[in-house]
Every structure is written in C-alpha cells, then in structure tokens.
C-alpha cells in the first residue's frame, strides 16, 4: 500500500510539493497529518488517535478486536472508519456478522446494489443477487461499478483457464459462498485418514519454519521417516509473531539429530535466515520454484497414501482452509488468499521437501547420508 501511495505522490506534482514520504508513512508538510499502514497485529493499534481509517479485506478478519480498536481510535477524534472487502464465506467472520446486522436494520437491495444509510453506520454492497446468473457478464458488470472494470476485462477473466466457478462468483460477482463450496486442495477426510498418533520420525530429521504473509503467526514443522519407511510430518510449535522462532529452533536443534532447517527464502520467514545462520544452524533455502515443487510433492504423497502425521490441530485447521495460487506450470500454497493460516501447512510442506530432496528419497539412503 505504501508503494502504491509513493508512486501516486511522485507522479502528482501538486501532491509531491505538499507530502513528505518516509519509509513507513506519508506526512502533510503543512499540517503534520500522517498516513500510516499498520500491521494486522492488534498490539500495534492500542492507543491510536485517528481522523480516518480504512480496514482492508474485512472478510478475512475472524475476530472483532482489531476493528473495535480502530473504531475507538476514530471516535476519539470524531473521525470515520471505512471497511473494504470482497465477499467471504457465509456464517463466518466479522464481515458476515456486519452484513447480517445491516439486513436486520433494513438494508434494501436495488439490482446489484444492497444498501443501508444510517447516521452512524452505512452499508454499501455491489454484488450479483443470489438468484442472478454468474454467466451473465453484463449482470456481473453491474456488480462492478468501477469504470476500469470493463465487460471485456470481466469476459477475459471468466474465460481464463485458471478461473474456477467459486473464484468467479466470489471475487468477480462478489457473491458469498458456502464453506462446502470452497475448493480444498487436500480433502479433509483424506487428510484425517492419514493421521497416526504413534507417528514419529526416527533417526535424523529435518525441520522447517514458516510465517503467515503478515508475520502475525509462525510454525515449526519436523519430518523424517518412521519405522515403516513412510514419510512422517508433524508441527512441533505454532504461535503468534516470529520473535520466539530462533530460540525455539536452537532448542530443537540441540535436542535432535537434525540435518538442517528448510526456509522458503522468498517468504516472510526468509528474513530470519541470517539470524539462524548467525547461531550456526544449517539452513536449506528454497526458491519460489522449489517451493512450488515442494507443494506438488506434498500433495502427491497424500494422494499415494505414503504420508503420515500425528493429527496436530494446528496443521489440520491449516489444511482445511489452504488454497493454491498458480505459478505458470506449477502451483504453491497461497499465503494471502487462503481461508486459514498457512504457516503450519507451508512449514510441513517444506520439511517434507527437505526429507525428499536432502534425503534422498529412500529412508535407507537418507539415514546413510545424514548419519554422523
């Protein structure tokens, strides 16, 4: 967002003369007013005094705490809070609750527009009605009043080989969808069938770390071969932020015969690589293409019924909501668009990739190569 703001200011002579840009904020030279982009971590929002705030993609906000903090911040200065979002999943999250409340208060639909106008709360929604035809491009255009979203652009999206029906309805027609309609990369019943509470990697193992796209959560996974020559994976730790990762990873490295830590260098966790190396930990870095191959390998092991896990709740929840993004001829877990926190599934995927790549593939060769 700051990059977009910087470009907008630098391309506008009138703004460039009035606005001073810093690394994390823009400042009005005359009034001292500031524009800042805040992380999703609610701890950074306490005590704010605001005249204007925008909450982005509210459909991903599971709890109301951060929204309430922003609202309190603008109320102190008689300001305004705007929430902007595409549609989400029915019966889930803060935005759905706000939409339901708007309908209770008398929101009225007029074609593609659903609106409620009040003194303190207003709801504006442009969406294809429930009984609308999502294949009708003109009707979907009515749900996208912005002039740059043209019929031609929408038709190009609709006809794209990578477009799914659910994504089209949700992100172009702005229709709310059922949880059962959301495409799961890994079937949850299939995932549950792979659970084995006695699953334990034996001998040398590999660890992996990953963070959410906004670094609000992190996970550590471990993988190795069990006694039956199956790849076994588990999430050992899962928590808020990233500050605990280094110390915990050092403890795990000391306690196990560890062949290294796998980190996706292009992910938010990539920023921790120098710290891990500073403490003498062996780091195996992956490229974006490596990570994509790791995702394909992980799901292949699931499909072939040769992967086992302990049934960890954090990993199970991550699997349920994980979605994928396309990378030309491959795909990878989508850290930003998924309906759950992807740090556990990404860490597990990287740990398994480490076993298969550094292993190499068979348990016997893996143990021989990594034995000390």
C-alpha positions as CSV (number, residue, x, y, z in Angstrom):
1,X,0.0,0.0,0.0
2,X,2.9,2.4,0.8
3,X,4.5,1.6,-2.5
4,X,1.3,2.5,-4.3
5,X,1.0,5.7,-2.3
6,X,4.6,6.6,-3.1
7,X,4.0,6.2,-6.8
8,X,0.8,8.2,-6.7
9,X,2.5,11.1,-4.9
10,X,5.6,11.1,-7.0
11,X,3.5,11.2,-10.2
12,X,1.4,14.1,-9.0
13,X,3.3,17.4,-8.8
14,X,0.7,19.0,-6.6
15,X,1.0,16.2,-4.0
16,X,4.7,16.0,-4.3
17,X,5.0,19.6,-3.1
18,X,2.8,19.0,-0.1
19,X,3.6,15.5,1.1
20,X,6.9,14.2,2.5
21,X,7.5,10.5,2.1
22,X,9.3,8.4,4.8
23,X,9.9,4.7,4.9
24,X,6.7,3.8,6.6
25,X,4.5,6.8,6.4
26,X,3.5,9.9,4.4
27,X,3.4,13.3,6.1
28,X,1.5,16.5,5.2
29,X,4.2,19.2,5.3
30,X,1.8,21.9,6.3
31,X,-0.4,20.3,8.9
32,X,1.8,17.4,10.1
33,X,-1.0,15.0,9.4
34,X,0.2,11.4,8.9
35,X,-0.8,8.5,6.7
36,X,0.4,5.1,8.1
37,X,0.0,1.5,7.2
38,X,-0.4,-0.7,10.2
39,X,0.2,-4.5,10.5
40,X,-2.7,-6.7,11.4
41,X,-1.3,-7.3,14.9
42,X,-3.8,-5.6,17.3
43,X,-1.0,-4.8,19.7
44,X,0.3,-2.1,17.3
45,X,-3.1,-0.4,17.3
46,X,-3.6,0.3,21.0
47,X,-3.9,4.0,21.9
48,X,-4.5,5.3,18.3
49,X,-6.0,8.7,17.8
50,X,-7.3,8.9,14.2
51,X,-9.5,11.1,12.0
52,X,-9.7,8.4,9.2
53,X,-9.0,4.7,9.0
54,X,-9.5,2.0,6.4
55,X,-9.8,-1.7,7.3
56,X,-8.8,-3.8,4.3
57,X,-10.3,-7.2,3.3
58,X,-12.5,-7.4,6.4
59,X,-13.8,-10.8,5.2
60,X,-10.5,-12.2,6.5
61,X,-10.9,-10.7,10.0
62,X,-12.0,-13.6,12.2
63,X,-12.4,-11.6,15.4
64,X,-13.8,-8.1,16.0
65,X,-11.0,-6.9,18.3
66,X,-8.8,-5.1,15.7
67,X,-11.9,-3.5,14.1
68,X,-13.1,-2.3,17.5
69,X,-9.7,-0.8,18.3
70,X,-9.8,1.2,15.0
71,X,-13.3,2.3,15.7
72,X,-12.4,3.6,19.1
73,X,-9.4,5.4,17.6
74,X,-11.6,7.4,15.1
75,X,-14.4,8.0,17.6
76,X,-11.9,9.9,19.8
77,X,-11.4,12.5,17.0
78,X,-14.9,12.3,15.6
79,X,-13.4,10.5,12.6
80,X,-14.6,7.9,10.1
81,X,-13.8,4.2,9.7
82,X,-14.2,2.5,6.3
83,X,-14.1,-1.2,5.7
84,X,-13.4,-2.5,2.2
85,X,-13.7,-6.1,1.2
86,X,-14.7,-8.7,-1.3
87,X,-17.3,-11.3,-0.2
88,X,-16.3,-14.2,2.1
89,X,-17.8,-17.4,3.4
90,X,-21.3,-17.4,4.8
91,X,-21.7,-17.6,8.5
92,X,-18.0,-16.9,9.1
93,X,-16.1,-13.9,10.3
94,X,-16.7,-10.3,11.3
95,X,-17.9,-9.0,7.9
96,X,-20.7,-11.6,7.6
97,X,-21.9,-10.6,11.1
98,X,-21.9,-6.9,10.0
99,X,-23.8,-7.8,6.8
100,X,-26.4,-9.8,8.7
101,X,-26.8,-6.8,11.1
102,X,-27.3,-4.5,8.1
103,X,-30.1,-6.6,6.8
104,X,-31.7,-6.6,10.2
105,X,-31.5,-2.8,10.3
106,X,-33.3,-2.6,6.9
107,X,-30.7,-2.8,4.2
108,X,-32.5,-2.7,0.8
109,X,-31.4,-4.3,-2.5
110,X,-31.9,-2.4,-5.7
111,X,-30.5,-4.6,-8.5
112,X,-26.8,-5.2,-7.9
113,X,-26.7,-2.7,-5.0
114,X,-27.6,-3.5,-1.4
115,X,-27.5,-0.5,0.9
116,X,-28.3,0.8,4.3
117,X,-27.8,4.5,5.2
118,X,-27.7,5.5,8.9
119,X,-26.4,8.3,11.0
120,X,-23.5,6.2,12.4
121,X,-23.3,3.1,10.2
122,X,-23.7,2.7,6.5
123,X,-23.5,-0.4,4.3
124,X,-22.7,-0.3,0.6
125,X,-22.6,-3.6,-1.3
126,X,-22.4,-4.3,-5.0
127,X,-23.0,-7.9,-5.7
128,X,-24.8,-10.3,-8.1
129,X,-28.1,-11.2,-6.4
130,X,-28.5,-14.7,-5.1
131,X,-30.8,-15.6,-8.0
132,X,-28.5,-13.9,-10.6
133,X,-26.8,-15.8,-13.4
134,X,-23.0,-15.7,-12.8
135,X,-22.5,-16.5,-16.5
136,X,-24.3,-13.2,-17.5
137,X,-21.3,-10.9,-17.9
138,X,-23.4,-7.8,-18.1
139,X,-25.1,-8.7,-14.8
140,X,-21.6,-9.2,-13.2
141,X,-20.5,-5.9,-14.6
142,X,-23.4,-4.2,-12.7
143,X,-21.8,-5.6,-9.5
144,X,-18.5,-3.9,-10.5
145,X,-19.4,-0.2,-11.0
146,X,-15.8,0.9,-11.2
147,X,-15.2,2.2,-14.8
148,X,-11.9,0.4,-15.2
149,X,-13.6,-3.0,-14.6
150,X,-15.0,-3.3,-18.1
151,X,-17.1,-6.0,-19.7
152,X,-14.1,-7.0,-21.9
153,X,-11.9,-7.4,-18.8
154,X,-14.6,-9.5,-17.0
155,X,-15.1,-11.7,-20.0
156,X,-11.3,-12.3,-20.2
157,X,-11.3,-13.3,-16.5
158,X,-14.3,-15.6,-17.0
159,X,-12.8,-17.4,-20.0
160,X,-9.4,-17.8,-18.4
161,X,-8.4,-21.5,-18.0
162,X,-7.3,-20.8,-14.4
163,X,-10.6,-19.3,-13.3
164,X,-12.8,-21.6,-11.2
165,X,-16.6,-21.1,-10.7
166,X,-16.2,-20.4,-7.0
167,X,-13.5,-17.8,-7.5
168,X,-15.5,-16.1,-10.3
169,X,-18.6,-15.9,-8.1
170,X,-16.8,-14.7,-5.0
171,X,-14.1,-12.4,-6.4
172,X,-15.8,-11.0,-9.6
173,X,-19.5,-11.3,-8.8
174,X,-18.9,-10.6,-5.1
175,X,-21.3,-13.4,-4.0
176,X,-21.0,-15.0,-0.6
177,X,-20.3,-18.8,-0.8
178,X,-20.8,-21.7,1.5
179,X,-17.8,-23.3,3.3
180,X,-18.6,-26.6,1.4
181,X,-18.2,-24.8,-1.9
182,X,-14.6,-23.6,-1.2
183,X,-12.2,-25.7,-3.1
184,X,-9.9,-27.6,-0.8
185,X,-6.6,-28.8,-2.3
186,X,-6.5,-31.7,0.1
187,X,-9.8,-33.4,1.0
188,X,-10.1,-33.2,4.8
189,X,-11.4,-36.8,5.1
190,X,-8.4,-38.0,3.2
191,X,-6.1,-36.0,5.5
192,X,-7.8,-37.4,8.6
193,X,-7.3,-40.9,7.3
194,X,-3.5,-40.3,7.2
195,X,-3.4,-39.5,11.0
196,X,-1.5,-41.8,13.2
197,X,-1.0,-40.7,16.8
198,X,2.1,-43.0,17.1
199,X,3.7,-41.5,14.0
200,X,7.3,-40.5,15.0
201,X,10.3,-39.8,12.7
202,X,13.2,-42.0,13.7
203,X,16.9,-41.2,13.3
204,X,17.9,-38.0,11.5
205,X,15.1,-35.4,10.9
206,X,14.7,-32.1,9.1
207,X,12.9,-29.1,10.4
208,X,11.2,-26.2,8.6
209,X,9.8,-22.8,9.6
210,X,7.2,-20.6,8.0
211,X,5.3,-17.5,8.8
212,X,1.9,-16.0,7.8
213,X,2.1,-13.5,5.0
214,X,1.8,-10.6,7.6
215,X,4.2,-12.4,10.1
216,X,1.5,-12.5,12.7
217,X,1.9,-16.2,13.3
218,X,4.7,-18.8,12.8
219,X,5.1,-22.5,12.8
220,X,7.9,-25.1,13.1
221,X,7.5,-28.5,11.4
222,X,9.6,-31.6,11.6
223,X,9.7,-34.5,9.1
224,X,11.6,-37.8,8.7
225,X,11.0,-41.5,8.0
226,X,9.2,-43.7,10.5
227,X,10.0,-47.4,11.2
228,X,7.7,-48.4,8.3
229,X,9.6,-46.3,5.7
230,X,6.8,-43.8,5.4
231,X,7.4,-40.0,5.5
232,X,6.2,-38.7,8.8
233,X,5.5,-35.0,9.4
234,X,4.3,-33.0,12.4
235,X,4.0,-29.4,13.6
236,X,6.1,-29.1,16.8
237,X,5.3,-25.4,17.6
238,X,2.8,-22.8,16.5
239,X,2.3,-19.4,17.9
240,X,2.0,-15.6,17.5
241,X,4.7,-13.5,15.9
242,X,8.2,-14.5,15.0
243,X,10.3,-13.4,17.9
244,X,10.2,-16.9,19.6
245,X,11.3,-18.8,16.5
246,X,15.1,-18.5,16.8
247,X,15.4,-19.6,20.4
248,X,13.0,-22.5,20.0
249,X,14.7,-23.6,16.8
250,X,18.1,-23.7,18.7
251,X,16.5,-25.8,21.4
252,X,15.1,-28.3,18.9
253,X,18.4,-28.4,17.0
254,X,20.2,-29.3,20.3
255,X,17.7,-32.0,21.2
256,X,17.6,-33.9,17.9
257,X,19.8,-35.3,15.2
258,X,18.9,-32.6,12.7
259,X,20.0,-32.4,9.1
260,X,19.0,-28.7,8.9
261,X,16.2,-26.2,8.7
262,X,14.3,-25.6,5.4
263,X,13.2,-22.0,4.8
264,X,11.5,-20.5,1.8
265,X,13.8,-17.6,1.1
266,X,11.1,-15.6,-0.7
267,X,8.6,-15.9,2.1
268,X,8.3,-13.7,5.2
269,X,10.3,-16.3,7.1
270,X,13.2,-15.7,4.7
271,X,14.1,-12.6,6.8
272,X,15.2,-14.9,9.7
273,X,17.8,-16.8,7.6
274,X,20.7,-14.6,8.7
275,X,19.8,-15.0,12.3
276,X,19.5,-18.8,12.1
277,X,22.9,-18.9,10.4
278,X,24.4,-16.5,12.9
279,X,23.7,-19.1,15.6
280,X,25.4,-21.8,13.5
281,X,22.2,-23.6,12.4
282,X,22.3,-25.3,9.0
283,X,19.7,-23.6,6.7
284,X,18.5,-25.1,3.4
285,X,17.0,-22.2,1.3
286,X,14.3,-22.8,-1.3
287,X,13.4,-20.7,-4.3
288,X,9.9,-19.9,-5.4
289,X,10.1,-22.8,-7.9
290,X,11.5,-25.1,-5.2
291,X,8.6,-24.3,-3.0
292,X,6.1,-25.0,-5.8
293,X,7.7,-28.3,-6.4
294,X,7.5,-29.0,-2.7
295,X,3.8,-28.3,-2.7
296,X,3.2,-30.7,-5.6
297,X,5.4,-33.4,-3.9
298,X,3.5,-33.0,-0.6
299,X,0.0,-33.5,-2.2
300,X,1.4,-36.4,-4.3
301,X,2.4,-38.2,-1.1
302,X,-1.0,-37.5,0.4
303,X,-2.7,-38.9,-2.8
304,X,-0.5,-42.0,-2.7
305,X,-1.2,-42.7,0.9
306,X,2.5,-42.7,1.9
307,X,2.5,-39.7,4.2
308,X,1.6,-39.8,7.9
309,X,1.0,-37.1,10.5
310,X,0.2,-37.1,14.2
311,X,-3.2,-35.4,13.9
312,X,-2.0,-32.0,15.1
313,X,-4.9,-29.5,15.4
314,X,-2.9,-26.5,14.0
315,X,-1.9,-28.5,10.9
316,X,-5.4,-29.9,10.5
317,X,-7.0,-26.4,10.5
318,X,-4.4,-25.1,8.1
319,X,-5.0,-28.0,5.7
320,X,-8.8,-27.3,5.7
321,X,-8.5,-23.7,4.5
322,X,-5.4,-23.8,2.4
323,X,-5.8,-22.7,-1.2
324,X,-3.4,-22.5,-4.0
325,X,-2.0,-19.9,-6.4
326,X,-0.9,-20.7,-9.9
327,X,2.8,-20.3,-10.9
328,X,2.8,-20.8,-14.7
329,X,3.1,-24.7,-14.9
330,X,3.1,-25.2,-11.2
331,X,1.3,-24.0,-8.1
332,X,2.0,-23.1,-4.5
333,X,0.1,-22.6,-1.2
334,X,-1.5,-19.1,-1.3
335,X,-0.4,-17.5,2.0
336,X,-2.6,-14.4,1.5
337,X,-5.8,-15.7,-0.1
338,X,-6.3,-18.9,1.9
339,X,-9.1,-19.2,4.3
340,X,-6.9,-20.4,7.1
341,X,-3.4,-19.6,8.4
342,X,-1.0,-21.3,6.0
343,X,2.1,-21.2,8.2
344,X,1.6,-24.8,9.5
345,X,0.9,-26.4,6.1
346,X,3.7,-24.4,4.5
347,X,6.2,-25.5,7.2
348,X,5.1,-29.1,6.9
349,X,5.4,-29.0,3.1
350,X,9.0,-27.6,3.4
351,X,10.0,-30.1,6.0
352,X,8.8,-33.0,3.7
353,X,10.6,-31.4,0.7
354,X,13.7,-31.4,2.8
355,X,13.4,-35.1,3.5
356,X,12.8,-36.0,-0.1
357,X,15.5,-33.7,-1.5
358,X,18.2,-33.8,1.1
359,X,17.3,-37.4,1.9
360,X,17.4,-38.6,-0.8
361,X,14.1,-40.3,-1.5
362,X,14.5,-43.7,0.4
363,X,14.8,-44.0,4.1
364,X,17.9,-46.2,3.9
365,X,19.7,-43.7,1.7
366,X,18.5,-40.8,3.9
367,X,19.8,-42.4,7.1
368,X,23.1,-43.3,5.4
369,X,23.7,-39.9,4.0
370,X,22.7,-38.0,7.2
371,X,24.2,-40.3,9.8
372,X,27.0,-38.8,11.8
